[in-house]
Amino acid sequence: MAGHSADGGAPWVEPERERLLRRNRELSVLNTIAEGLNRAVDLREALHTALVLVTDLLGLRTGWVWLVDEQTAEPELITAQHLPPALRDDPSRMRGMCYCLRTFLRGDLSGAANVNVVECSRLQGLIAGTEGLHFHASIPIYAGPHRLGVMNLAAVDWRELAPDELQLLSTIGYQIGIAVERPRLHARAAEAAAAEERLRLARDLHDALAQSIAAIGLHLETADALLEGAPQCPRVAHEKVRAALRLTRASLQEVRAIVHNLRSPALGSRPLPEALRALATEYARTYGLSVEVRGTAPTARLTPMQESQLFRLAQEALTNVAKHAAAHRVWVRLTPGPHRITLSVRDDGRGFIVGRPAAGPAPGGYGLKSMTDRVRLLGGVLRVRSQPGRGTTVTATVPVEGGES
């Protein structure tokens, strides 16, 4: 049975009920904002969606969002809603620094580096066109320690914020910060992957062409010298020319394979195990290898970059086998787990001593360095086991999220 207060007023249970209702409303606000951010296609749309939801759910009308540009470190107005005429009709007032941006960038917790109600310096001294707005709540947008921007929410009757309101607005700021940082991290990862692909292409072209062209030149120079010095004995010169032709054809085949790999999409719309089987068929046909693939679709959801990088990793491993291992059979295994996925490529080739520097392009040279960099980009680990005459096994283990436990 609910008790009553000493003066016979409302039951003691009522404040608890109000607290639970307020807590449920806050969770509903956060859930609605999260759903809106997840549905948005690009960053500006996401931030405008967040601004609309926050103003609506908090019973407000006016707001705007600043983001700090990654390159210039200058704040940029990303989106705004229902600006008062004094700001809407005079764009110059929404350019440059203001009190909240200065204090945010300085990390001043008495200003906009913390959730605070501040007087809007852009409206300071104005009477007409303000619609009674002179104060706004500044919500800093962070991703960890990184300052990303500020969301300002304006109201005519702003008062000091209660602790639960401060907590809610702080949580909204961090929630928006995650939505801002996520596409930036993906963009940085894509740039790193593209740079790594360029390095890999440079190494592949070097392996395919540099030494072959040098050998072709040597054979042709020898043939030329023989024909000039002993034209009556052309047989040896012809052998050198034929050797140069064989090297030329082999180099052309390697260059064609490199160009084909560049032109073909990593997976297309195929799941990773199916794409690996198609890759195995292609290498078996091109290089005369027996390639067996076993694997099932991962239980955890892989990002497009993870799928693409794992596919390219298998492609590089198979190329290494074809070029250096003198193997007949190759086994590719894709082993998914709840929190990680493992890709291994094993061959029955000549093998090598792990850790010993290779003389020229070899399994222990450029290829493994490229694969190690690729796996490190995914936050994973690459392991190599090999012995002379016993083949080689390359195993990549990469963490994944969202799998079944």
VODOTI-192414 format. One line per 5 residues: number of its first residue (from 1); their letters; for each residue x, y, z of N, C-alpha, C. Coordinates in steps of 0.2 Angstrom, whole numbers, plus 2048, in hexadecimal, padded with zeros to 3 digits. Layout:
# VODOTI-192414
NUM) A) X Y Z X Y Z X Y Z ~ ...
//
This chain:
# VODOTI-192414
1) MAGHS) 804 7FA 800 800 800 800 804 806 800 ~ 803 80B 7FC 807 811 7FB 806 815 801 ~ 80C 818 804 80B 81D 809 809 824 807 ~ 808 828 80C 807 82F 80B 80C 833 80E ~ 80C 83A 80B 811 83E 80F 80E 841 815
6) ADGGA) 812 844 819 811 846 820 80B 84A 820 ~ 80A 84F 81B 804 853 81B 7FE 851 818 ~ 7FE 84A 817 7F8 847 814 7F7 848 80C ~ 7FD 84A 809 7FC 84C 802 7FD 846 7FD ~ 800 847 7F7 801 841 7F2 804 83B 7F5
11) PWVEP) 803 835 7F3 807 830 7F5 80E 830 7F3 ~ 812 82D 7F7 81A 82D 7F6 81B 82A 7EF ~ 817 825 7ED 818 822 7E7 818 826 7E1 ~ 815 82C 7E1 814 830 7DC 81A 833 7D9 ~ 81F 835 7DD 825 838 7DA 829 832 7D6
16) ERERL) 829 82C 7D9 82C 826 7D6 829 825 7CF ~ 822 825 7CF 81E 824 7C8 820 82A 7C3 ~ 821 830 7C6 823 835 7C1 82A 834 7BF ~ 82E 832 7C3 835 830 7C1 836 82B 7BC ~ 832 826 7BD 832 820 7B8 82F 823 7B1
21) LRRNR) 829 827 7B1 827 829 7AB 82C 82E 7A7 ~ 82F 832 7AB 834 836 7A8 83A 832 7A5 ~ 83C 82D 7A9 841 828 7A6 83F 825 7A0 ~ 839 822 7A0 836 81F 79A 836 824 794 ~ 834 82A 795 834 82F 790 83B 831 78D
26) ELSVL) 840 831 792 847 832 790 849 82C 78B ~ 848 826 78D 84A 820 789 847 821 782 ~ 840 823 782 83D 823 77C 840 829 777 ~ 842 82E 77A 845 833 777 84C 831 773 ~ 850 82D 778 856 82B 775 855 825 770
31) NTIAE) 850 821 771 84F 81C 76C 84C 81F 765 ~ 848 824 766 846 827 75F 84B 82B 75C ~ 850 82E 75F 856 831 75C 85A 82C 759 ~ 85B 826 75C 860 821 75A 85D 81E 753 ~ 856 81D 753 853 81B 74D 854 820 747
36) GLNRA) 853 826 749 853 82B 744 85A 82C 741 ~ 85F 82B 745 866 82C 743 868 826 73F ~ 865 820 741 867 81A 73D 864 81A 736 ~ 85E 81D 735 85A 81D 72F 85D 822 72A ~ 861 827 72D 864 82C 728 869 82A 724
41) VDLRE) 869 82D 71D 86E 82A 718 874 82D 719 ~ 875 834 71A 87B 837 71B 87B 83C 721 ~ 881 83F 722 882 842 728 87E 848 729 ~ 87D 84C 724 879 852 725 872 850 727 ~ 86F 84B 723 868 848 724 868 846 72B
46) ALHTA) 86D 842 72E 86D 83F 734 86C 845 73A ~ 870 84A 739 870 84F 73E 86A 853 73D ~ 867 854 737 861 858 737 85B 854 73A ~ 85B 84D 739 856 849 73C 857 849 744 ~ 85D 849 746 85E 849 74D 85C 850 750
51) LVLVT) 85D 856 74D 85B 85C 74F 853 85D 74F ~ 850 85A 74A 848 85A 74A 846 856 750 ~ 848 850 751 846 84C 756 847 84F 75D ~ 84D 852 75E 84E 854 765 84A 85A 766 ~ 849 85F 761 845 865 762 83E 863 763
56) DLLGL) 83B 85E 75F 834 85C 760 833 858 767 ~ 838 854 768 837 850 76E 837 854 775 ~ 83B 859 774 83C 85D 77A 837 863 77A ~ 833 863 775 82E 869 775 831 86F 773 ~ 836 86F 76F 839 875 76D 838 876 765
61) RTGWV) 83A 87C 763 839 87E 75C 83F 87F 758 ~ 844 882 75B 84A 885 758 850 882 75A ~ 855 880 755 85B 87D 756 860 87E 750 ~ 866 87D 752 86B 87C 74C 871 878 74F ~ 875 876 74A 87A 871 74B 881 873 748
66) WLVDE) 886 874 74C 88D 875 749 891 86F 749 ~ 895 86E 744 89A 869 744 8A1 86C 743 ~ 8A6 869 746 8AD 86B 744 8B0 867 73E ~ 8B2 86B 739 8B4 868 733 8BB 864 735 ~ 8BB 85E 733 8C1 85A 734 8C8 85D 731
71) QTAEP) 8C7 860 72C 8CD 862 728 8D0 869 72B ~ 8CB 86E 72B 8CC 875 72D 8CC 876 735 ~ 8C8 872 738 8C7 873 73F 8C2 879 741 ~ 8BF 87B 73B 8BA 881 73C 8B3 87E 73D ~ 8AF 881 741 8A8 87F 741 8A4 881 73B
76) ELITA) 89F 87D 73A 89B 87E 734 894 87C 736 ~ 88F 881 734 888 880 735 886 87A 731 ~ 883 875 734 881 86F 730 87A 86F 72E ~ 876 871 733 86F 871 732 86C 876 737 ~ 866 878 736 862 87D 73B 85B 87C 739
81) QHLPP) 857 87E 73F 850 87D 73E 84C 883 742 ~ 848 886 73E 844 88C 740 848 891 744 ~ 84D 893 740 851 899 743 84D 89F 744 ~ 84E 8A3 749 84B 8AA 749 84D 8AE 743 ~ 848 8B3 741 84A 8B7 73B 851 8BB 73C
86) ALRDD) 853 8BD 742 859 8C0 742 85F 8BC 740 ~ 85E 8B5 741 864 8B1 73E 862 8AE 738 ~ 85C 8AD 736 85A 8AA 730 85B 8AF 72A ~ 85A 8B5 72B 85A 8BA 726 861 8BD 725 ~ 865 8BC 72A 86C 8BF 729 871 8B9 72A
91) PSRMR) 873 8B6 725 877 8B0 725 87E 8B2 728 ~ 880 8B8 728 887 8BA 72B 887 8B9 732 ~ 881 8B9 735 881 8B8 73D 882 8B0 73F ~ 881 8AC 73A 882 8A5 73B 889 8A3 738 ~ 88D 8A7 737 894 8A6 735 899 8A8 73B
96) GMCYC) 89F 8A4 73B 8A4 8A6 73F 8A3 8A3 746 ~ 8A7 8A6 74B 8A7 8A3 752 8A1 8A7 756 ~ 8A0 8A4 75B 89B 8A6 760 89D 8A4 767 ~ 89A 8A6 76C 89B 8A4 773 89B 89C 774 ~ 896 899 771 895 892 773 89B 88E 76F
101) LRTFL) 89C 890 769 8A2 88D 765 8A9 88E 768 ~ 8AA 894 76A 8B0 895 76D 8B1 891 774 ~ 8AC 891 778 8AD 88D 77E 8AD 886 77D ~ 8AA 883 778 8AA 87C 776 8B1 87A 774 ~ 8B3 87E 76F 8BA 87C 76C 8C0 87D 771
106) RGDLS) 8BF 881 776 8C4 882 77C 8C3 87D 781 ~ 8BD 879 781 8BC 874 786 8BA 877 78D ~ 8B7 87D 78C 8B4 881 792 8AE 87E 795 ~ 8AE 87A 79A 8A8 877 79D 8A3 87B 79F ~ 8A5 882 7A1 8A0 887 7A3 89C 889 79D
111) GAANV) 89E 888 797 89B 88A 791 898 884 78D ~ 899 884 786 896 87F 782 89A 878 782 ~ 89F 877 785 8A3 871 786 89F 86C 78A ~ 89A 86F 78E 896 86B 792 88E 86D 790 ~ 889 869 792 883 86B 791 881 870 795
116) NVVEC) 880 876 792 87E 87C 796 879 881 792 ~ 876 885 796 871 88A 793 875 890 793 ~ 876 893 78D 87A 899 78C 877 89E 788 ~ 879 8A5 789 876 8AA 785 879 8AA 77E ~ 874 8AA 779 877 8A9 772 87A 8B0 770
121) SRLQG) 881 8B0 76F 884 8B6 76D 883 8B8 766 ~ 880 8B4 762 87E 8B6 75B 877 8BA 75C ~ 873 8BA 761 86D 8BE 762 86E 8C3 767 ~ 874 8C4 76A 875 8C9 76F 874 8D0 76C ~ 871 8D4 770 870 8DB 76E 86A 8DC 769
126) LIAGT) 867 8D6 767 861 8D7 762 85B 8D7 766 ~ 856 8DB 763 84F 8DB 765 84A 8D8 760 ~ 84B 8DB 75A 846 8D9 755 849 8D2 752 ~ 844 8CE 750 846 8C8 74C 849 8C2 750 ~ 848 8C3 757 84B 8BD 75B 846 8B8 75D
131) EGLHF) 83F 8BA 75C 83A 8B6 75F 83A 8B5 766 ~ 83D 8B9 76A 83E 8B8 771 844 8B3 773 ~ 847 8B1 76E 84D 8AC 76F 853 8B0 771 ~ 856 8AF 777 85C 8B1 778 861 8AC 77C ~ 85E 8A7 77E 862 8A1 781 861 89B 77D
136) HASIP) 866 897 77E 866 890 77B 86A 88B 77F ~ 868 885 77F 86B 87F 782 870 87D 77D ~ 877 87D 77F 87C 87A 77A 87E 873 77C ~ 87D 86E 778 87E 867 779 885 866 775 ~ 88A 864 778 890 863 775 890 85C 772
141) IYAGP) 893 85B 76C 893 854 769 89A 852 769 ~ 89A 84C 76C 8A1 849 76D 8A1 842 76A ~ 8A7 83F 768 8A8 838 767 8AE 837 76B ~ 8AD 834 771 8B3 833 775 8B5 83A 777 ~ 8BC 83B 777 8BF 841 779 8BE 846 773
146) HRLGV) 8BC 844 76D 8BC 849 767 8B6 84D 767 ~ 8B8 854 766 8B2 859 766 8B0 859 75F ~ 8AA 857 75E 8A7 857 757 8A3 85D 755 ~ 89F 860 75A 89B 866 758 896 867 75E ~ 891 86B 75D 88C 86E 762 885 86E 75F
151) MNLAA) 881 86C 763 879 86D 761 877 872 766 ~ 874 877 763 870 87C 767 869 87C 766 ~ 865 87C 76C 85E 87C 76C 85C 882 770 ~ 858 886 76C 856 88C 76F 84E 88C 771 ~ 84D 890 777 846 891 779 846 897 77D
156) VDWRE) 840 89A 77D 83F 8A0 780 840 8A0 787 ~ 83E 89B 78B 83E 89B 792 843 896 795 ~ 849 895 792 84E 891 795 84F 893 79C ~ 850 88D 7A0 851 88E 7A7 857 88A 7A8 ~ 859 88A 7AE 85F 885 7B0 85D 87E 7AF
161) LAPDE) 861 87A 7AD 85F 873 7AB 860 86E 7B1 ~ 85B 86A 7B2 85B 865 7B8 860 860 7B6 ~ 863 85C 7BB 868 857 7BA 865 852 7B5 ~ 85F 850 7B5 85D 84A 7B1 85D 84D 7AA ~ 85B 854 7A9 85B 857 7A2 862 857 79F
166) LQLLS) 867 859 7A4 86E 859 7A2 870 852 79F ~ 86E 84D 7A3 870 847 7A1 86D 844 79A ~ 867 846 799 864 844 793 867 848 78D ~ 868 84E 78E 86B 852 788 872 850 787 ~ 876 84E 78C 87D 84C 78C 87D 845 788
171) TIGYQ) 878 841 789 877 83A 786 876 83B 77F ~ 871 840 77D 86F 841 776 876 844 772 ~ 87A 848 776 880 84B 772 884 845 771 ~ 886 840 775 88A 83B 774 887 836 76E ~ 880 835 76F 87D 831 76A 87E 834 763
176) IGIAV) 87D 83B 762 87E 83E 75C 886 83E 75A ~ 88A 83E 75F 891 83E 75D 893 837 75A ~ 890 831 75C 891 82B 759 88F 82B 752 ~ 889 82E 751 887 82E 74A 88B 832 745 ~ 88E 837 748 893 83C 744 899 838 743
181) ERPRL) 89C 835 748 8A3 832 747 8A2 82B 743 ~ 89D 828 743 89D 821 740 89E 822 738 ~ 89B 826 734 89D 827 72D 8A4 82A 72C ~ 8A6 82E 731 8AD 830 730 8B2 82A 731 ~ 8B1 826 736 8B5 820 737 8B5 81C 731
186) HARAA) 8AF 81B 72E 8AE 816 728 8B2 81A 722 ~ 8B2 820 721 8B5 824 71C 8BD 823 71D ~ 8BF 824 723 8C6 823 724 8C9 81C 723 ~ 8C5 817 725 8C6 810 723 8C7 80F 71C ~ 8C2 812 718 8C2 811 711 8C8 814 70E
191) EAAAA) 8CA 81A 710 8D0 81D 70D 8D6 819 70F ~ 8D6 816 715 8DC 812 716 8DC 80C 712 ~ 8D6 809 711 8D6 803 70D 8D8 805 705 ~ 8D6 80A 703 8D7 80C 6FC 8DF 80E 6FC ~ 8E2 811 701 8E9 812 701 8ED 80B 701
196) EERLR) 8EA 806 705 8ED 800 705 8ED 7FC 6FE ~ 8E7 7FD 6FB 8E6 7FA 6F4 8EB 7FD 6EF ~ 8EC 803 6F0 8F1 806 6EB 8F8 803 6EC ~ 8FA 802 6F3 900 7FF 6F4 901 7F8 6F2 ~ 8FB 7F4 6F3 8FB 7EE 6F1 8FC 7ED 6E9
201) LARDL) 8F8 7F2 6E5 8F9 7F2 6DE 900 7F3 6DC ~ 903 7F8 6DF 90A 7FA 6DE 90F 7F4 6DF ~ 90E 7F0 6E4 912 7EA 6E6 911 7E5 6E0 ~ 90A 7E4 6DF 909 7DF 6DA 90C 7E0 6D3 ~ 90B 7E7 6D1 90E 7E8 6CA 916 7E8 6CB
206) HDALA) 919 7EA 6D0 920 7E9 6D1 922 7E1 6D0 ~ 91E 7DD 6D4 920 7D6 6D4 91F 7D3 6CD ~ 919 7D5 6C9 918 7D3 6C3 91C 7D5 6BD ~ 91F 7DB 6BE 922 7DE 6B8 929 7E0 6B9 ~ 92B 7E2 6BF 932 7E5 6C0 937 7E0 6BE
211) QSIAA) 937 7DA 6C2 93C 7D5 6C1 93B 7D2 6BA ~ 935 7D1 6B8 934 7CD 6B1 937 7D2 6AC ~ 936 7D8 6AC 939 7DD 6A7 940 7DD 6A7 ~ 943 7DD 6AD 94A 7DC 6AE 94D 7D6 6AB ~ 94A 7D0 6AC 94C 7CA 6A9 94B 7CA 6A1
216) IGLHL) 946 7CD 69F 945 7CD 698 94A 7D1 694 ~ 94C 7D7 697 951 7DB 695 958 7D8 695 ~ 959 7D4 69A 95F 7D0 69A 960 7CB 695 ~ 95A 7C7 694 95A 7C2 68E 95B 7C5 687 ~ 958 7CB 686 958 7CE 680 95F 7D1 67F
221) ETADA) 962 7D4 684 969 7D7 683 96E 7D1 681 ~ 96D 7CB 685 971 7C5 683 971 7C3 67C ~ 96A 7C3 67A 969 7C1 673 96C 7C6 66E ~ 96B 7CC 670 96E 7D1 66B 976 7D0 66B ~ 979 7CF 671 980 7CE 671 982 7C8 66D
226) LLEGA) 97F 7C3 66E 980 7BD 66A 980 7BE 662 ~ 97A 7C1 660 979 7C2 659 97F 7C6 656 ~ 981 7CB 65A 986 7D0 658 98D 7CC 658 ~ 98E 7C9 65D 995 7C6 65E 996 7BF 65A ~ 991 7BB 65A 991 7B5 656 98B 7B3 652
231) PQCPR) 98A 7B7 64D 984 7B7 649 983 7B0 645 ~ 989 7AC 645 989 7A5 642 986 7A0 647 ~ 985 7A2 64D 982 79D 652 97B 7A0 655 ~ 976 7A0 651 970 7A4 654 96C 7A0 659 ~ 96E 799 65A 969 795 65E 969 798 665
236) VAHEK) 96E 799 668 96E 79C 66F 96A 7A2 670 ~ 96B 7A7 66B 968 7AD 66B 960 7AC 66A ~ 95E 7A7 666 957 7A6 665 954 7A3 66C ~ 958 79F 670 956 79D 676 955 7A3 67B ~ 959 7A8 67B 958 7AD 67F 952 7B1 67D
241) VRAAL) 951 7B2 677 94B 7B6 674 945 7B2 677 ~ 945 7AB 676 93F 7A7 678 93E 7A8 67F ~ 943 7A8 683 942 7A9 68B 93F 7B0 68C ~ 941 7B5 689 93E 7BB 68A 937 7BB 688 ~ 935 7B8 682 92E 7B7 681 92A 7B4 686
246) RLTRA) 92D 7AF 689 929 7AB 68E 928 7B0 694 ~ 92D 7B3 696 92C 7B8 69C 927 7BD 69A ~ 927 7C0 694 922 7C5 692 91B 7C2 692 ~ 91A 7BC 690 913 7B9 690 911 7B8 698 ~ 916 7B6 69C 914 7B5 6A3 913 7BB 6A6
251) SLQEV) 917 7C1 6A5 915 7C7 6A8 90F 7CA 6A6 ~ 90D 7C9 69F 907 7CB 69D 901 7C8 6A0 ~ 902 7C1 6A1 8FC 7BE 6A5 8FB 7C1 6AC ~ 901 7C2 6AF 900 7C5 6B6 8FD 7CC 6B6 ~ 8FF 7D0 6B1 8FC 7D7 6B1 8F5 7D6 6B0
256) RAIVH) 8F3 7D1 6AB 8EC 7D0 6AA 8E8 7CE 6B0 ~ 8EB 7CA 6B4 8E8 7C8 6BA 8E7 7CD 6BF ~ 8EC 7D2 6C0 8EB 7D7 6C4 8E6 7DC 6C2 ~ 8E5 7DE 6BB 8E0 7E2 6B9 8D9 7DF 6BA ~ 8D9 7D8 6B9 8D2 7D5 6BA 8D0 7D6 6C1
261) NLRSP) 8D5 7D5 6C6 8D3 7D5 6CD 8D1 7DC 6CE ~ 8D4 7E1 6CB 8D2 7E8 6CC 8CB 7EA 6CA ~ 8C9 7E7 6C4 8C3 7E8 6C1 8BD 7E5 6C4 ~ 8BF 7DF 6C6 8B9 7DB 6C9 8B7 7DD 6D0 ~ 8B1 7DE 6D2 8AF 7E0 6D9 8B1 7DB 6DE
266) ALGSR) 8B2 7DD 6E4 8B4 7D8 6E9 8AF 7D2 6EA ~ 8A9 7D4 6EB 8A4 7CF 6ED 89E 7D0 6E8 ~ 89D 7D6 6E6 896 7D8 6E2 891 7D7 6E8 ~ 88B 7D3 6E6 886 7D3 6EB 886 7CC 6EE ~ 88C 7C8 6ED 88C 7C1 6EF 88E 7C1 6F7
271) PLPEA) 88C 7BC 6FB 88F 7BB 701 896 7B9 701 ~ 89A 7BA 706 8A1 7B9 706 8A3 7B2 704 ~ 8A0 7AC 707 8A1 7A6 705 8A1 7A4 6FE ~ 89B 7A7 6FB 89A 7A6 6F4 89F 7A9 6F0 ~ 8A1 7AF 6F2 8A6 7B3 6EE 8AD 7B0 6EE
276) LRALA) 8AE 7AD 6F4 8B5 7A9 6F5 8B5 7A3 6F0 ~ 8AF 79F 6EF 8AF 79A 6EB 8B0 79C 6E4 ~ 8AD 7A2 6E2 8AE 7A4 6DB 8B5 7A6 6DA ~ 8B8 7A9 6DF 8BF 7AB 6DF 8C4 7A4 6DE ~ 8C2 79F 6E1 8C6 799 6E1 8C5 796 6DA
281) TEYAR) 8BF 796 6D7 8BE 794 6D0 8C3 797 6CB ~ 8C3 79E 6CC 8C7 7A2 6C8 8CE 7A1 6C8 ~ 8D1 7A0 6CE 8D8 79E 6CF 8DA 797 6CD ~ 8D5 792 6CE 8D6 78C 6CB 8D7 78C 6C4 ~ 8D2 790 6C0 8D2 790 6B9 8D9 793 6B6
286) TYGLS) 8DB 799 6BA 8E0 79D 6B7 8E7 79A 6B9 ~ 8E8 797 6BF 8EE 794 6C1 8EF 78D 6C1 ~ 8EA 789 6BF 8EA 782 6C0 8EA 77F 6C7 ~ 8E8 783 6CC 8E8 781 6D3 8E1 77D 6D4 ~ 8E2 778 6D9 8DC 775 6DC 8DA 779 6E2
291) VEVRG) 8D5 77D 6E2 8D3 782 6E8 8CC 77F 6EB ~ 8CC 77E 6F1 8C6 77B 6F5 8C4 781 6FA ~ 8BE 783 6FA 8BC 788 6FF 8B6 785 703 ~ 8B7 786 70A 8B2 784 70E 8B0 78A 713 ~ 8AA 78B 714 8A8 790 719 8A1 792 719
296) TAPTA) 89E 794 71E 897 796 71E 897 79E 71F ~ 891 7A0 71E 890 7A8 71F 891 7A9 727 ~ 894 7AF 728 895 7B1 72F 88F 7B2 733 ~ 88F 7B0 73A 889 7B1 73E 888 7B8 740 ~ 88E 7BC 740 88E 7C3 741 88E 7C7 73B
301) RLTPM) 88B 7CC 73B 88B 7D1 735 891 7D4 734 ~ 894 7D3 72E 89A 7D6 72C 899 7DC 728 ~ 89D 7E1 729 89C 7E8 726 89F 7E7 71E ~ 89C 7EB 71A 89F 7EA 713 8A6 7EA 712 ~ 8AA 7EF 716 8B1 7EF 716 8B4 7E8 719
306) QESQL) 8B1 7E5 71E 8B4 7DF 720 8B4 7DA 71B ~ 8AE 7D9 718 8AD 7D4 713 8B2 7D5 70D ~ 8B2 7DB 70B 8B7 7DD 705 8BE 7DC 707 ~ 8C0 7DD 70D 8C7 7DC 70F 8C9 7D5 70F ~ 8C4 7D1 712 8C5 7CA 713 8C5 7C7 70C
311) FRLAQ) 8C1 7C9 707 8C2 7C6 701 8C8 7C8 6FD ~ 8CA 7CE 6FE 8D1 7D0 6FB 8D7 7CC 6FE ~ 8D6 7CB 705 8DB 7C7 708 8DC 7C0 705 ~ 8D6 7BD 704 8D6 7B6 701 8D9 7B7 6FA ~ 8D8 7BC 6F6 8DA 7BD 6F0 8E2 7BE 6F0
316) EALTN) 8E4 7C2 6F4 8EC 7C3 6F5 8EF 7BC 6F7 ~ 8EC 7B8 6FC 8EF 7B2 6FE 8EF 7AD 6F8 ~ 8EA 7AD 6F4 8EA 7A8 6EE 8EF 7AA 6E9 ~ 8F0 7B1 6E8 8F5 7B4 6E3 8FC 7B2 6E5 ~ 8FD 7B2 6EC 904 7B0 6EF 905 7A9 6ED
321) VAKHA) 900 7A5 6EE 901 79E 6ED 902 79C 6E6 ~ 8FE 7A0 6E1 8FF 79E 6DA 906 7A1 6D8 ~ 909 7A6 6DB 90F 7A9 6D8 915 7A6 6DB ~ 915 7A4 6E1 91B 7A2 6E5 91B 79B 6E8 ~ 915 798 6E9 915 792 6ED 917 78B 6EA
326) AAHRV) 916 78B 6E3 917 785 6DF 912 780 6E2 ~ 90C 782 6E4 907 77D 6E7 903 77A 6E2 ~ 8FF 775 6E4 8FA 771 6DF 8F3 772 6E2 ~ 8F3 772 6E9 8EC 773 6EC 8EC 778 6F1 ~ 8E6 77B 6F2 8E5 781 6F7 8DF 780 6FA
331) WVRLT) 8DF 781 701 8D8 780 705 8D7 787 708 ~ 8D1 78A 706 8CF 790 709 8C9 78F 70E ~ 8CA 791 714 8C5 790 71A 8C2 797 71C ~ 8BC 797 71D 8B9 79D 720 8B5 79B 726 ~ 8B7 79C 72C 8B4 79A 732 8B1 79F 736
336) PGPHR) 8AB 7A0 736 8A8 7A6 73A 8A7 7A4 742 ~ 8A7 7A9 746 8A5 7A8 74D 8A1 7AD 750 ~ 89F 7AD 756 89B 7B2 759 89E 7B9 759 ~ 8A5 7B9 75A 8A8 7C0 75B 8AE 7C1 756 ~ 8AF 7BC 752 8B5 7BC 74D 8B4 7B8 747
341) ITLSV) 8B7 7B9 742 8B7 7B5 73C 8BE 7B3 73A ~ 8BF 7AD 738 8C6 7AB 736 8C6 7A9 72F ~ 8CB 7AB 72B 8CC 7A9 724 8D3 7A6 724 ~ 8D3 7A0 721 8DA 79D 720 8DB 79B 719 ~ 8E1 79B 717 8E3 799 710 8E9 794 711
346) RDDGR) 8E8 78E 70F 8EE 789 710 8F0 786 709 ~ 8F6 785 708 8F8 782 702 8FD 77C 703 ~ 8FE 778 6FE 903 772 6FF 909 774 6FB ~ 90B 77A 6FB 911 77C 6F7 918 77C 6FA ~ 91D 77F 6F8 924 77E 6FA 925 781 701
351) GFIVG) 921 786 704 922 788 70A 928 78D 70B ~ 929 78F 711 92F 794 712 930 794 719 ~ 935 797 71B 937 798 722 934 79F 724 ~ 92F 79F 729 92C 7A5 72B 931 7A9 72F ~ 931 7B0 72D 935 7B5 730 93C 7B6 72C
356) RPAAG) 93D 7B1 728 944 7B2 724 942 7B7 71E ~ 946 7BC 71D 945 7C0 718 946 7BC 711 ~ 941 7BE 70D 941 7BA 706 945 7BE 701 ~ 948 7BA 6FD 94C 7BD 6F8 948 7BF 6F2 ~ 946 7C5 6F1 941 7C7 6EC 93A 7C6 6EE
361) PAPGG) 935 7C7 6E9 92E 7C6 6EB 92D 7BE 6EC ~ 92A 7BD 6F2 929 7B6 6F5 924 7B6 6FA ~ 921 7B1 6FC 91C 7B0 701 91D 7B4 707 ~ 924 7B5 709 925 7B9 70F 926 7C0 70E ~ 925 7C2 708 927 7C9 706 921 7CE 706
366) YGLKS) 920 7D1 700 91B 7D6 700 914 7D4 701 ~ 913 7CD 6FF 90C 7CB 6FF 909 7CA 707 ~ 90E 7C8 70B 90C 7C7 712 90B 7CE 716 ~ 910 7D2 714 90F 7D9 717 909 7DC 715 ~ 907 7DC 70F 900 7DF 70C 8FA 7DC 710
371) MTDRV) 8FB 7D5 711 8F5 7D1 714 8F5 7D3 71C ~ 8FB 7D4 71F 8FB 7D6 726 8F8 7DD 727 ~ 8FA 7E2 722 8F7 7E8 723 8EF 7E8 722 ~ 8ED 7E4 71D 8E6 7E3 71C 8E2 7E1 722 ~ 8E5 7DC 725 8E1 7D9 72B 8E2 7DE 731
376) RLLGG) 8E7 7E1 732 8E8 7E6 737 8E3 7EC 736 ~ 8E1 7EE 730 8DC 7F3 72F 8D5 7F1 732 ~ 8D4 7EA 732 8CE 7E8 734 8CE 7E6 73C ~ 8D4 7E8 73F 8D5 7E6 746 8D6 7DF 748 ~ 8D8 7DB 743 8DA 7D4 744 8E1 7D2 744
381) VLRVR) 8E2 7CC 744 8E9 7C9 744 8EA 7C4 73E ~ 8F0 7C5 73B 8F2 7C0 736 8F8 7BB 739 ~ 8F7 7B5 738 8FC 7B0 73A 8FE 7AC 734 ~ 904 7AA 734 907 7A6 72E 90B 7A0 731 ~ 909 79A 72E 90D 794 730 90F 791 72A
386) SQPGR) 916 790 72A 919 78D 724 91F 789 725 ~ 921 784 721 927 781 722 929 77F 71B ~ 930 77F 719 932 77D 713 930 776 711 ~ 92D 775 70B 92A 76F 709 924 76D 70C ~ 921 771 711 91B 76F 714 915 774 713
391) GTTVT) 915 778 70F 910 77D 70D 90F 782 712 ~ 90A 787 711 909 78D 715 902 78D 717 ~ 901 790 71D 8FA 792 71F 8FA 799 721 ~ 8F6 79D 71E 8F5 7A4 720 8EE 7A4 723 ~ 8ED 7A7 729 8E7 7A7 72D 8E6 7AE 730
396) ATVPV) 8E0 7B1 72E 8DE 7B8 730 8D8 7B7 735 ~ 8D9 7BA 73B 8D3 7BA 740 8D1 7C1 741 ~ 8CB 7C3 73F 8C8 7CA 73F 8C2 7CA 744 ~ 8C2 7CF 749 8BC 7D0 74D 8B6 7D2 749 ~ 8B0 7D0 74B 8AA 7D2 749 8A5 7D4 74E
401) EGGES) 8A0 7D8 74D 89B 7DA 752 894 7D7 750 ~ 890 7D6 755 889 7D5 754 888 7CE 753 ~ 88C 7C9 754 88B 7C2 753 887 7BF 759 ~ 885 7B9 758 881 7B5 75D 886 7B3 762 ~ 884 7B3 768 889 7B1 76E 888 7AA 770
//
